[in-house]
Amino acid sequence: MLTTNDVAKCERWFDDNGLPYFVESGHEAIQRALRPRAVAFWALVVAIPACVAAAVATVLDWSPGDIAALTLTVLALGALARGIRVFRVGRIGRWALAHAWENKSLIGPLATRALPFLLLFITFLFINTEVWQVSSALSRPRLWASVGIFALLAVAFLAPSFASEIERVGVEVDGERLADTCQGTPVASAAREILAEPQLANEVAGIRLPPLQRRNLMLMLFVAQAIQMLSLVLIVFAFFVVFGSVAISPSVVESWVGAPPHFTGPLRLISDELFSVAVFLSGFAGLYFTVQAVIDQNYRREFFSRIQDDLQRAIGVRKVYVALRAHLADHPAGRPVDHEGTA
């Protein structure tokens, strides 16, 4: 018997598995937040602190480049904070963290293939005078803006690969495959009942993901991938901090940048110049890891094979959810519906 309780089970399952856009109320809330009037209002809200920061930087006699970098950074942070709230990245992030922990063994093979050559190449950049001069001359806003550019390039490399994978997986979830993907979910029995009813089975076969829910799956993949890439970036950052502290003396830094190294904070462990170089090269390393993840067929095969079941399960449960809502909408709420569609 199909009941409205199955719909509630679907929605709870979506929330627990990083799929807030799949819930109808969440889908509608995001659509409202993306209306032009709402976007314009929040754009104005985000622009206010950016204008204040630009005004303060102007009073402090910052250079035009630094003022522009600071303004863009504040705008980006404000838009990011709003986007995290609207697109419910926290719920997706919890799922992605759990997934990344379960699949932490993927990091080792990628690191062993990518790190040796990367460190061999990038270490020569690390001991290059020009790199220290460029990095140390970057103000903090420009430094983080540069890292942000690396991140945007990484997203641009990953997006086509993720989109094609979601399209391929979605086509496969039909017929008996639907019941298989729903095994172990709260709607496993509902999926079997739907397939036993020819009319419902035909309706389910024609269900496809709308664009916003594709974005939910894309965001799941991005966050899962970003956690793995961030782990490797932190390894590179830690390597350069330790290596630079041991191998690069303050006198060498002074000869390279033309001034004694500057330390922020009472501990004087890491100079500002070393921190800037390590962050800049680590950001570049993150972009390199992303490209390597896209072109490394072994890594891609293993990454997608491990997440494919999650994607198919999400698409399968969503199809059951849509079919249940459409079918039960014609019957009084809370009353069970049998296979013949009578209450």
VOPAGU-2260 file (C-alpha; in pm, 1 decimal, decimal comma):
REM VOPAGU-2260
SITE   aa  ch    i         X         Y         Z
SITE  MET   A    0       0,0       0,0       0,0
SITE  LEU   A    1     131,4     341,9     -99,6
SITE  THR   A    2      68,3     611,9     160,1
SITE  THR   A    3     154,6     975,7     217,3
SITE  ASN   A    4     392,1     854,0     487,3
SITE  ASP   A    5     618,5     731,7     206,7
SITE  VAL   A    6     653,3    1092,7      89,3
SITE  ALA   A    7     763,2    1200,3     438,0
SITE  LYS   A    8    1014,7     916,3     446,1
SITE  CYS   A    9    1158,5    1032,7     114,5
SITE  GLU   A   10    1197,8    1388,7     240,1
SITE  ARG   A   11    1373,4    1279,8     558,6
SITE  TRP   A   12    1602,8    1057,6     354,5
SITE  PHE   A   13    1685,9    1346,0     118,8
SITE  ASP   A   14    1778,7    1570,9     409,9
SITE  ASP   A   15    1998,2    1302,9     564,7
SITE  ASN   A   16    2181,6    1236,9     238,4
SITE  GLY   A   17    2276,1    1587,1     129,5
SITE  LEU   A   18    1985,3    1632,9    -113,9
SITE  PRO   A   19    1787,0    1933,1      17,0
SITE  TYR   A   20    1688,3    2045,4    -336,6
SITE  PHE   A   21    1506,8    1715,2    -392,3
SITE  VAL   A   22    1249,7    1803,7    -124,0
SITE  GLU   A   23     968,3    1998,8    -285,5
SITE  SER   A   24     959,6    2265,7     -12,9
SITE  GLY   A   25    1336,9    2312,5     -36,8
SITE  HIS   A   26    1318,0    2329,8    -415,8
SITE  GLU   A   27    1051,8    2601,7    -397,1
SITE  ALA   A   28    1245,8    2797,1    -133,4
SITE  ILE   A   29    1556,2    2805,9    -353,7
SITE  GLN   A   30    1350,1    2913,8    -654,6
SITE  ARG   A   31    1206,6    3202,0    -449,3
SITE  ALA   A   32    1556,6    3302,4    -339,3
SITE  LEU   A   33    1668,1    3311,1    -704,1
SITE  ARG   A   34    1395,2    3547,1    -819,6
SITE  PRO   A   35    1538,1    3871,8    -963,9
SITE  ARG   A   36    1394,1    4089,8    -687,0
SITE  ALA   A   37    1543,6    3869,9    -411,2
SITE  VAL   A   38    1879,1    3850,1    -588,9
SITE  ALA   A   39    1888,0    4228,8    -634,7
SITE  PHE   A   40    1806,5    4287,2    -266,6
SITE  TRP   A   41    2083,2    4057,7    -143,0
SITE  ALA   A   42    2327,2    4195,7    -399,2
SITE  LEU   A   43    2268,8    4538,0    -242,3
SITE  VAL   A   44    2316,9    4392,4     107,7
SITE  VAL   A   45    2647,0    4231,9       1,6
SITE  ALA   A   46    2761,5    4550,2    -174,0
SITE  ILE   A   47    2728,9    4763,9     139,9
SITE  PRO   A   48    3020,1    4607,3     336,3
SITE  ALA   A   49    3227,0    4598,6      16,6
SITE  CYS   A   50    3176,0    4973,6     -28,6
SITE  VAL   A   51    3260,3    5033,5     337,1
SITE  ALA   A   52    3580,2    4828,9     303,4
SITE  ALA   A   53    3675,8    5020,5     -12,4
SITE  ALA   A   54    3615,5    5352,3     163,9
SITE  VAL   A   55    3828,2    5250,5     464,2
SITE  ALA   A   56    4107,6    5130,0     234,5
SITE  THR   A   57    4095,6    5461,5      47,2
SITE  VAL   A   58    4127,6    5655,3     374,1
SITE  LEU   A   59    4425,8    5437,7     464,9
SITE  ASP   A   60    4583,6    5534,7     130,7
SITE  TRP   A   61    4593,1    5185,0     -17,8
SITE  SER   A   62    4689,1    5145,8    -382,2
SITE  PRO   A   63    4406,6    5120,0    -639,7
SITE  GLY   A   64    4496,3    4755,8    -705,8
SITE  ASP   A   65    4474,6    4666,5    -337,2
SITE  ILE   A   66    4144,7    4850,4    -300,1
SITE  ALA   A   67    4000,7    4661,4    -599,8
SITE  ALA   A   68    4127,0    4328,4    -464,8
SITE  LEU   A   69    3982,3    4399,3    -119,1
SITE  THR   A   70    3647,1    4502,5    -265,7
SITE  LEU   A   71    3626,3    4189,9    -481,2
SITE  THR   A   72    3725,8    3970,9    -186,2
SITE  VAL   A   73    3454,9    4118,0      38,5
SITE  LEU   A   74    3199,4    4083,4    -241,3
SITE  ALA   A   75    3302,9    3722,3    -300,6
SITE  LEU   A   76    3287,1    3638,2      69,9
SITE  GLY   A   77    2944,9    3798,3     104,0
SITE  ALA   A   78    2811,5    3617,9    -202,7
SITE  LEU   A   79    2964,6    3294,3     -77,9
SITE  ALA   A   80    2802,3    3331,1     264,7
SITE  ARG   A   81    2464,1    3400,7     105,9
SITE  GLY   A   82    2509,1    3112,0    -137,6
SITE  ILE   A   83    2596,5    2870,5     143,7
SITE  ARG   A   84    2272,9    2961,1     319,7
SITE  VAL   A   85    2045,8    2966,1      14,9
SITE  PHE   A   86    2183,8    2651,1    -142,4
SITE  ARG   A   87    2206,8    2472,2     194,4
SITE  VAL   A   88    2568,7    2378,4     148,3
SITE  GLY   A   89    2594,4    2280,2     515,2
SITE  ARG   A   90    2368,1    1979,0     466,8
SITE  ILE   A   91    2550,8    1877,3     152,0
SITE  GLY   A   92    2883,7    1931,9     327,9
SITE  ARG   A   93    2792,8    1693,9     610,5
SITE  TRP   A   94    2720,6    1420,9     358,4
SITE  ALA   A   95    3037,8    1499,5     162,4
SITE  LEU   A   96    3254,4    1484,5     475,1
SITE  ALA   A   97    3114,2    1143,4     561,5
SITE  HIS   A   98    3165,7    1026,5     203,2
SITE  ALA   A   99    3521,4    1160,7     193,0
SITE  TRP   A  100    3604,5     982,1     519,0
SITE  GLU   A  101    3465,2     655,6     387,5
SITE  ASN   A  102    3670,3     696,1      69,0
SITE  LYS   A  103    3987,2     841,8     216,3
SITE  SER   A  104    4183,4     559,5      55,3
SITE  LEU   A  105    4139,1     741,4    -278,1
SITE  ILE   A  106    4372,7    1019,1    -165,1
SITE  GLY   A  107    4672,9     789,3    -128,9
SITE  PRO   A  108    4692,2     664,7    -491,7
SITE  LEU   A  109    4632,1    1015,3    -630,6
SITE  ALA   A  110    4896,3    1161,5    -399,8
SITE  THR   A  111    5154,3     897,8    -491,3
SITE  ARG   A  112    5095,1     960,3    -862,2
SITE  ALA   A  113    5070,6    1339,2    -855,4
SITE  LEU   A  114    5282,9    1453,6    -560,5
SITE  PRO   A  115    5631,5    1332,2    -663,6
SITE  PHE   A  116    5640,7    1511,8    -997,8
SITE  LEU   A  117    5457,8    1814,2    -856,8
SITE  LEU   A  118    5697,6    1854,7    -565,4
SITE  LEU   A  119    5996,9    1805,6    -795,5
SITE  PHE   A  120    5870,1    2080,4   -1024,4
SITE  ILE   A  121    5726,6    2318,2    -767,5
SITE  THR   A  122    6025,1    2297,8    -530,6
SITE  PHE   A  123    6234,8    2469,1    -796,1
SITE  LEU   A  124    5972,3    2744,7    -806,3
SITE  PHE   A  125    5988,2    2765,2    -428,1
SITE  ILE   A  126    6360,2    2845,3    -432,5
SITE  ASN   A  127    6323,0    3088,3    -721,3
SITE  THR   A  128    6389,2    3453,1    -640,8
SITE  GLU   A  129    6116,7    3586,6    -869,5
SITE  VAL   A  130    5848,6    3371,7    -706,1
SITE  TRP   A  131    5939,3    3508,7    -362,2
SITE  GLN   A  132    5942,3    3862,0    -494,6
SITE  VAL   A  133    5602,2    3827,2    -661,5
SITE  SER   A  134    5437,1    3641,5    -371,6
SITE  SER   A  135    5575,8    3860,3     -95,8
SITE  ALA   A  136    5470,3    4172,8    -286,2
SITE  LEU   A  137    5109,1    4053,3    -290,0
SITE  SER   A  138    4886,3    4211,8     -29,7
SITE  ARG   A  139    4658,1    3974,1     157,4
SITE  PRO   A  140    4352,4    4065,6     -55,5
SITE  ARG   A  141    4548,1    4006,1    -376,7
SITE  LEU   A  142    4691,6    3680,8    -242,8
SITE  TRP   A  143    4348,8    3538,9    -160,6
SITE  ALA   A  144    4207,9    3674,2    -486,6
SITE  SER   A  145    4480,5    3478,6    -669,7
SITE  VAL   A  146    4387,2    3162,9    -479,5
SITE  GLY   A  147    4023,7    3229,8    -568,1
SITE  ILE   A  148    4116,4    3244,0    -937,1
SITE  PHE   A  149    4286,6    2903,3    -904,6
SITE  ALA   A  150    3967,7    2769,9    -741,6
SITE  LEU   A  151    3746,4    2905,4   -1021,5
SITE  LEU   A  152    3969,5    2745,0   -1282,8
SITE  ALA   A  153    3947,1    2414,5   -1094,4
SITE  VAL   A  154    3565,8    2435,5   -1095,8
SITE  ALA   A  155    3572,1    2507,9   -1470,3
SITE  PHE   A  156    3781,2    2194,3   -1530,2
SITE  LEU   A  157    3557,6    1971,7   -1316,2
SITE  ALA   A  158    3212,3    2092,3   -1429,0
SITE  PRO   A  159    3195,1    1924,0   -1773,5
SITE  SER   A  160    3315,3    1592,1   -1632,1
SITE  PHE   A  161    3059,1    1596,7   -1351,1
SITE  ALA   A  162    2773,2    1701,7   -1581,7
SITE  SER   A  163    2835,8    1415,7   -1824,4
SITE  GLU   A  164    2860,0    1165,3   -1540,1
SITE  ILE   A  165    2526,9    1274,2   -1389,2
SITE  GLU   A  166    2360,6    1253,2   -1730,8
SITE  ARG   A  167    2492,3     901,0   -1783,9
SITE  VAL   A  168    2390,0     779,6   -1439,0
SITE  GLY   A  169    2040,7     928,2   -1465,9
SITE  VAL   A  170    1962,6     738,6   -1786,7
SITE  GLU   A  171    2049,7     407,5   -1620,7
SITE  VAL   A  172    1790,8     435,2   -1338,2
SITE  ASP   A  173    1484,4     285,6   -1505,9
SITE  GLY   A  174    1281,3     -35,4   -1484,9
SITE  GLU   A  175    1413,2    -302,1   -1253,5
SITE  ARG   A  176    1717,4     -85,4   -1188,6
SITE  LEU   A  177    1489,2     154,2   -1001,3
SITE  ALA   A  178    1395,3    -110,8    -745,8
SITE  ASP   A  179    1759,9    -212,8    -711,4
SITE  THR   A  180    1878,9     142,8    -644,0
SITE  CYS   A  181    1607,4     196,0    -381,4
SITE  GLN   A  182    1714,0    -106,9    -180,9
SITE  GLY   A  183    1813,4      -5,3     170,4
SITE  THR   A  184    1613,5     320,0     154,7
SITE  PRO   A  185    1282,3     395,0     330,7
SITE  VAL   A  186    1097,4     366,9      -3,6
SITE  ALA   A  187    1221,6      27,6    -118,5
SITE  SER   A  188     875,0    -127,3     -86,7
SITE  ALA   A  189     710,0     173,6    -251,7
SITE  ALA   A  190     944,1     138,6    -551,0
SITE  ARG   A  191     843,7    -225,6    -596,0
SITE  GLU   A  192     475,4    -135,6    -571,4
SITE  ILE   A  193     516,6     140,2    -831,1
SITE  LEU   A  194     685,9     -97,7   -1075,9
SITE  ALA   A  195     403,2    -347,0   -1023,1
SITE  GLU   A  196     153,5     -84,5   -1144,6
SITE  PRO   A  197     201,8     -33,9   -1524,4
SITE  GLN   A  198      62,9     319,0   -1528,5
SITE  LEU   A  199     289,6     435,1   -1246,8
SITE  ALA   A  200     587,0     251,2   -1397,2
SITE  ASN   A  201     538,8     440,3   -1725,1
SITE  GLU   A  202     515,6     770,1   -1540,0
SITE  VAL   A  203     837,9     696,6   -1351,8
SITE  ALA   A  204    1020,1     607,4   -1675,8
SITE  GLY   A  205     955,8     957,9   -1806,9
SITE  ILE   A  206    1076,5    1144,1   -1497,0
SITE  ARG   A  207    1398,8    1338,5   -1544,0
SITE  LEU   A  208    1591,0    1563,7   -1310,1
SITE  PRO   A  209    1515,5    1937,2   -1344,2
SITE  PRO   A  210    1815,5    2172,6   -1365,7
SITE  LEU   A  211    1814,3    2276,8    -999,1
SITE  GLN   A  212    1827,3    1919,4    -874,9
SITE  ARG   A  213    2108,4    1845,5   -1117,6
SITE  ARG   A  214    2289,8    2131,1    -947,0
SITE  ASN   A  215    2235,0    1953,6    -615,3
SITE  LEU   A  216    2414,2    1644,6    -745,7
SITE  MET   A  217    2683,6    1863,2    -903,2
SITE  LEU   A  218    2736,9    2039,3    -572,2
SITE  MET   A  219    2763,2    1703,6    -396,2
SITE  LEU   A  220    3037,5    1599,9    -637,8
SITE  PHE   A  221    3216,2    1935,4    -610,1
SITE  VAL   A  222    3219,6    1930,0    -229,7
SITE  ALA   A  223    3332,4    1566,5    -217,9
SITE  GLN   A  224    3610,0    1640,9    -467,2
SITE  ALA   A  225    3705,8    1966,1    -294,2
SITE  ILE   A  226    3755,9    1789,7      38,9
SITE  GLN   A  227    4000,2    1547,2    -121,5
SITE  MET   A  228    4181,9    1825,3    -309,3
SITE  LEU   A  229    4200,3    2037,9       5,6
SITE  SER   A  230    4365,6    1750,1     189,9
SITE  LEU   A  231    4640,1    1737,4     -71,1
SITE  VAL   A  232    4675,3    2116,8     -74,2
SITE  LEU   A  233    4726,1    2119,5     302,9
SITE  ILE   A  234    4996,5    1854,1     265,7
SITE  VAL   A  235    5178,2    2073,7      12,1
SITE  PHE   A  236    5134,0    2383,5     229,8
SITE  ALA   A  237    5273,5    2204,0     535,6
SITE  PHE   A  238    5569,5    2075,6     330,5
SITE  PHE   A  239    5663,7    2423,2     210,4
SITE  VAL   A  240    5625,2    2577,8     554,9
SITE  VAL   A  241    5852,5    2315,7     711,0
SITE  PHE   A  242    6099,3    2312,0     421,2
SITE  GLY   A  243    6112,1    2690,8     404,0
SITE  SER   A  244    6165,0    2725,2     779,3
SITE  VAL   A  245    6457,1    2482,3     763,8
SITE  ALA   A  246    6622,4    2560,5     431,1
SITE  ILE   A  247    6556,7    2931,2     369,2
SITE  SER   A  248    6737,1    3151,3     619,9
SITE  PRO   A  249    6624,5    3509,1     696,4
SITE  SER   A  250    6935,3    3646,5     523,8
SITE  VAL   A  251    6844,3    3464,1     203,2
SITE  VAL   A  252    6487,9    3593,2     222,4
SITE  GLU   A  253    6622,7    3945,5     268,4
SITE  SER   A  254    6849,7    3911,4     -34,5
SITE  TRP   A  255    6556,5    3788,2    -243,7
SITE  VAL   A  256    6283,3    4035,4    -143,6
SITE  GLY   A  257    6505,6    4329,4     -54,2
SITE  ALA   A  258    6393,1    4357,5     309,3
SITE  PRO   A  259    6419,9    4151,0     629,2
SITE  PRO   A  260    6138,4    3897,4     672,4
SITE  HIS   A  261    5841,7    4027,2     865,9
SITE  PHE   A  262    5676,2    3818,1    1138,2
SITE  THR   A  263    5317,7    3865,1    1250,2
SITE  GLY   A  264    5233,9    3746,2    1598,0
SITE  PRO   A  265    5440,1    3686,8    1909,9
SITE  LEU   A  266    5565,9    3335,5    1825,9
SITE  ARG   A  267    5760,1    3439,5    1512,9
SITE  LEU   A  268    5734,7    3090,8    1363,8
SITE  ILE   A  269    5645,5    3170,2    1002,5
SITE  SER   A  270    5740,0    3488,8     824,3
SITE  ASP   A  271    5477,1    3669,1     621,0
SITE  GLU   A  272    5688,6    3614,8     310,3
SITE  LEU   A  273    5709,4    3238,7     364,6
SITE  PHE   A  274    5336,6    3221,5     433,6
SITE  SER   A  275    5256,0    3409,1     110,5
SITE  VAL   A  276    5481,1    3186,7    -101,2
SITE  ALA   A  277    5343,4    2868,5      58,2
SITE  VAL   A  278    4980,6    2978,7       7,3
SITE  PHE   A  279    5040,2    3086,2    -353,2
SITE  LEU   A  280    5218,7    2765,5    -453,2
SITE  SER   A  281    4968,0    2551,1    -261,9
SITE  GLY   A  282    4685,3    2716,8    -454,9
SITE  PHE   A  283    4867,1    2636,7    -777,6
SITE  ALA   A  284    4915,8    2279,6    -652,9
SITE  GLY   A  285    4539,8    2251,1    -591,5
SITE  LEU   A  286    4475,4    2347,7    -953,6
SITE  TYR   A  287    4732,4    2090,8   -1065,5
SITE  PHE   A  288    4567,8    1819,6    -854,6
SITE  THR   A  289    4230,5    1905,5   -1006,3
SITE  VAL   A  290    4363,3    1875,9   -1361,7
SITE  GLN   A  291    4531,2    1549,6   -1265,9
SITE  ALA   A  292    4201,8    1419,6   -1123,7
SITE  VAL   A  293    4025,4    1501,8   -1451,5
SITE  ILE   A  294    4282,3    1337,8   -1681,6
SITE  ASP   A  295    4381,3    1045,9   -1457,5
SITE  GLN   A  296    4152,3     771,5   -1585,7
SITE  ASN   A  297    4229,6     536,5   -1297,0
SITE  TYR   A  298    4136,6     797,7   -1037,5
SITE  ARG   A  299    3822,5     904,8   -1225,7
SITE  ARG   A  300    3708,6     545,9   -1264,7
SITE  GLU   A  301    3757,8     472,4    -896,1
SITE  PHE   A  302    3609,7     803,1    -775,8
SITE  PHE   A  303    3294,9     772,2    -987,0
SITE  SER   A  304    3255,0     400,8    -925,9
SITE  ARG   A  305    3243,1     471,9    -552,1
SITE  ILE   A  306    3001,3     762,0    -580,5
SITE  GLN   A  307    2793,2     620,4    -866,3
SITE  ASP   A  308    2577,4     411,7    -632,2
SITE  ASP   A  309    2501,2     724,2    -425,7
SITE  LEU   A  310    2401,6     917,9    -738,4
SITE  GLN   A  311    2183,7     639,5    -872,9
SITE  ARG   A  312    2019,6     590,6    -534,5
SITE  ALA   A  313    1944,9     963,5    -512,0
SITE  ILE   A  314    1792,3     970,2    -861,7
SITE  GLY   A  315    1593,4     652,0    -794,7
SITE  VAL   A  316    1446,7     773,2    -465,9
SITE  ARG   A  317    1364,9    1107,2    -626,7
SITE  LYS   A  318    1170,4     931,6    -903,4
SITE  VAL   A  319     971,0     740,8    -642,6
SITE  TYR   A  320     912,5    1067,0    -454,6
SITE  VAL   A  321     778,9    1247,6    -763,7
SITE  ALA   A  322     558,3     953,1    -858,5
SITE  LEU   A  323     417,7     928,4    -506,2
SITE  ARG   A  324     336,4    1298,4    -489,0
SITE  ALA   A  325     168,5    1293,4    -829,0
SITE  HIS   A  326     -27,1     976,1    -756,4
SITE  LEU   A  327    -134,3    1061,4    -402,1
SITE  ALA   A  328    -236,7    1415,4    -497,6
SITE  ASP   A  329    -556,1    1267,8    -645,5
SITE  HIS   A  330    -649,1    1099,9    -315,3
SITE  PRO   A  331    -731,6    1235,4      30,5
SITE  ALA   A  332    -419,4    1300,4     238,2
SITE  GLY   A  333    -316,1    1027,3     472,9
SITE  ARG   A  334    -534,4     756,7     312,6
SITE  PRO   A  335    -360,5     454,0     164,0
SITE  VAL   A  336    -373,3     381,3    -206,6
SITE  ASP   A  337    -374,0      29,5    -348,5
SITE  HIS   A  338    -227,0     -94,1    -674,6
SITE  GLU   A  339    -546,6     -24,1    -868,7
SITE  GLY   A  340    -536,1     342,8    -763,1
SITE  THR   A  341    -843,2     324,4    -538,6
SITE  ALA   A  342    -852,6     458,0    -184,5
